[in-house]
Structure formats: C-alpha cells, structure tokens
Amino acid sequence: MFSGIIEEFATVTAIRKDRENIDFTLSCSFVGELKIDQSVAHNGVCLTVVSISDGCYTVTAMKETLDRSNLGLLQVGDKVNIERSMLLNGRLDGHIVQGHVDQTARCTAIDDADGSKYFTFSYELDREMARRGYFTVDKGSVTVNGVSLTVCNPTDHTFQVAIIPYTLEHTNFCDIHVGSVVNLEFDILGKYIARLQQL
C-alpha cells in the first residue's frame, strides 16, 4: 500500500525485454536501502525489486501491467516517480493508493494558475467500469503517475488537477506535456462504495 506522496524520481538506466516481460533498471538516491522482494511504486505501478547491482535496482513488468500502464513507453533516461510502501506507523499524507493502475490517460491541456498549473487529462470512458467505481468526482482523490491529487472539474471522461511548484519540481510532472500518457488509479473507496450499491 502507498500514499501517493512521491519520494523522488528515479532514472531509467536500462531496459531489457524478456518474452512478454520487460525488466527496467533504475537509479535513485536510496538504492542502498532497498532489498530484494521489496515493493516500490513506479509511476503508480507496484513492482517488486528483483535485483540490486552497481548502485541500481531492477524491477519486472509483465504484459498485464504493460497493457494498463505507460511503463511500456519508457526509454532510457526517463524520469519515473517512485515511492516505497507506506509504513503502518506513519501519517497518510496523501490517500490510500494500492499501486494497481487502472488505465492510462492523456494530457490535453496545461493552463497557468498564477504560480501553479492546471493539467487536464482525458481517459477512455467504459460505462461498465464507471458503474464499478472507475471515475472521478469533484474534490475526490485520484492518482496520476503515482501522485496523490485532488480532482477538479470532472466530466464523464476528463478531469483537472492543480499542480503546485513543489510537485512540479519534485515529480515527473515537470516532463508532462500536452499529449503525454500518464497512469491513473481511481480511488479505492469509490470502487468499494460502487460495489456495495450493486449488492
């Protein structure tokens, strides 16, 4: 489980395809603290550390993960938002994030907000999935590339988020432009409520 509070971004140093899987090797400041089998969220996707060597660590993404996320678009040198799993004795500064990306979205606009920025994202609407809680609500939570954010101005297939300068500087939002593909995880609480209403 994660909170959506990004620790830093890692840099992709190598990519290796292994049949339907892809191994990503990354560098970050806390590689020395990682352990094999540890869970780390990468752009919001929970992946397992499978090896550590030469100041870098490697994780593996399988086809299901690659189909639902933007990880298959990564290239060597790209920045990836990373967060280690949440400590049970810590504060939940963001919201409950599972690290299970639901789908991708595309940035359609970036607008100045007098010091901050509004990013607009559009995603494919699946009405059956929406009935099951895969949607956004005004002032609700959403995870974009692993970042816990508050939803503004949602429609049935778009929403905005406001990004303050600190978040822009310390996450890969600094590299998002119109046309960029990002990972979405809808709020787990909304999914549970939608499921209860169906029962």
Secondary structure, DSSP 8 states (H G I E B T S, - for coil): -B-S---EEEEEEEEEEETTEEEEEEE-TTGGG--TT-EEEETTEEEEEEEEETTEEEEEE-HHHHHHSSGGG--TT-EEEEEE---TTS---S--B-S---EEEEEEEEEEETTEEEEEEE----HHHHHTT-S--TT-EEEETTEEEEEES--SSEEEEEE-HHHHHHSGGGG--TT-EEEEEE-HHHHHHHHHHH-
